[in-house]
Amino acid sequence: MNRNVVWLLVIAVVVVGLVVYFGSRVDDDVLDQKPEDIKEDVKDRTEDLGKDLEDVGERLFDDGKYVGRSDADDRGNYGYIELTIKDGKIKEADYTEYQAPNEEDPKDEDYPYKLVFDAIDKLEEELVRVQDPDKVDDVAGATGTSEKFRAAAKNALEKAR
């Protein structure tokens, strides 16, 4: 007998064996179900899926403007953020960092550590992109600013839920 024919027969026997084996494992209850029962089951699962989707909708943010503030650090500096939420998403973040000793003075062009201002721009952009303060990475060289930014954003988003 030709080798190819033998291999084809072996493959056919294996395929038939698998079909018989897995075919026998079908739950008899499934085969006995009536169309009405199947429709009811599909309806129940669809309703459950709808409830799951509603839960996701509840986790979105409410539209509006929300402000948040971080706690002051060891030097008395703190962060303040205003978030604009539209269609349930963060559309804009405006962060300002205030410095001691007068806690009403924002850090400005006189502040000696200029990297803070580049960091603020990156943090704002990243928050709008990822929509979650916990997913906003630290900016190298501005860890304190990054931490105050996340804390202020979380504070604002608590009000937006």
C-alpha positions in Angstrom: 0.0 0.0 0.0 1.2 3.5 -0.8 2.6 5.5 2.2 0.4 8.5 1.5 -2.7 6.3 1.6 -1.7 4.8 5.0 -1.2 8.3 6.4 -4.5 9.5 5.1 -6.2 6.4 6.8 -4.4 7.2 10.1 -5.5 10.8 10.0 -9.1 9.8 9.1 -9.2 7.3 12.1 -7.9 10.0 14.4 -10.4 12.6 13.2 -13.3 10.2 13.5 -12.1 9.2 17.0 -12.0 12.9 18.1 -15.4 13.5 16.7 -16.9 10.5 18.5 -15.1 11.4 21.7 -16.1 15.1 21.8 -19.5 14.4 20.4 -20.3 12.1 23.2 -19.3 14.8 25.7 -22.2 17.1 24.7 -24.4 17.7 27.7 -27.7 15.9 27.1 -29.6 18.8 28.7 -28.4 21.0 25.9 -29.8 18.6 23.3 -33.1 18.4 25.1 -33.7 22.1 25.4 -36.7 23.5 23.7 -36.5 26.6 21.5 -38.5 28.6 24.1 -36.0 27.7 26.8 -33.1 28.8 24.6 -34.8 32.1 23.9 -35.4 32.7 27.6 -31.7 31.9 28.4 -30.5 34.3 25.7 -32.9 37.0 27.1 -31.6 36.5 30.6 -28.0 36.7 29.5 -28.7 39.8 27.4 -30.3 41.5 30.5 -27.3 40.6 32.6 -25.0 42.1 29.9 -27.2 45.3 29.9 -26.8 45.6 33.7 -23.0 45.2 33.4 -23.0 47.9 30.8 -25.0 50.2 33.1 -22.5 49.6 35.8 -19.7 50.7 33.5 -21.8 53.8 32.7 -22.1 54.6 36.4 -18.3 54.7 36.7 -18.0 57.6 34.2 -17.4 61.1 35.5 -20.1 63.7 35.6 -19.7 66.5 33.2 -18.6 69.9 34.6 -15.5 71.6 36.1 -14.0 70.1 39.3 -11.2 71.4 41.5 -8.9 69.4 43.7 -6.0 70.1 46.0 -3.2 68.0 47.3 -1.9 68.1 50.8 1.1 70.3 51.5 4.5 68.7 51.3 7.4 69.0 53.8 8.1 72.5 52.5 4.5 73.7 52.5 4.1 73.4 48.7 0.8 72.0 47.4 -0.9 71.4 44.1 -4.3 72.7 42.8 -6.0 71.4 39.7 -9.1 72.2 37.7 -10.5 69.4 35.5 -13.0 69.9 32.7 -15.1 66.8 32.2 -17.1 66.5 29.0 -19.0 63.4 27.8 -17.8 61.6 30.9 -14.1 62.1 30.1 -11.3 64.4 31.2 -11.0 66.9 28.4 -8.7 69.4 30.1 -6.5 69.6 33.1 -5.1 72.9 34.5 -2.6 72.4 37.3 -0.9 75.0 39.4 1.6 74.5 42.2 1.8 76.8 45.1 4.8 77.5 47.3 5.5 78.4 50.9 5.9 80.6 52.8 2.9 82.5 51.3 0.6 79.6 50.2 -1.3 81.9 47.9 1.7 82.4 45.5 1.8 80.1 42.6 5.2 79.0 41.3 6.0 81.3 38.4 8.9 82.3 36.2 10.9 83.4 39.3 10.8 79.9 40.7 14.4 78.6 40.3 13.6 75.1 39.3 12.3 75.5 35.8 11.8 71.8 35.1 8.6 72.0 37.2 6.8 73.9 34.4 7.7 71.3 31.7 6.7 68.6 34.1 3.3 70.2 34.7 2.6 70.4 30.9 3.5 66.7 30.5 1.4 65.6 33.5 -1.7 67.5 32.3 -1.3 66.0 28.8 -0.8 62.5 30.2 -3.9 62.7 32.5 -6.1 63.7 29.6 -4.7 60.8 27.5 -4.9 58.0 30.2 -8.0 59.3 32.1 -6.6 58.0 35.4 -4.3 59.8 37.8 -2.8 56.4 39.0 -1.7 55.8 35.4 0.2 59.1 35.1 3.9 58.4 35.4 6.3 60.5 37.4 8.3 63.1 35.4 12.0 62.5 35.9 13.4 65.2 38.1 10.0 66.4 39.3 8.8 63.5 41.5 7.3 65.8 44.1 5.3 67.7 41.6 4.1 64.5 40.0 2.9 63.2 43.4 1.1 66.4 44.2 -0.4 66.4 40.7 -1.9 62.9 41.1 -3.2 63.7 44.6 -4.9 66.9 43.5 -6.4 65.1 40.4 -7.7 62.2 42.5 -9.3 64.8 44.9 -11.0 66.5 42.0 -12.2 63.3 40.4 -13.8 62.1 43.7 -16.2 65.0 43.3 -16.9 64.1 39.6 -18.2 60.6 40.4 
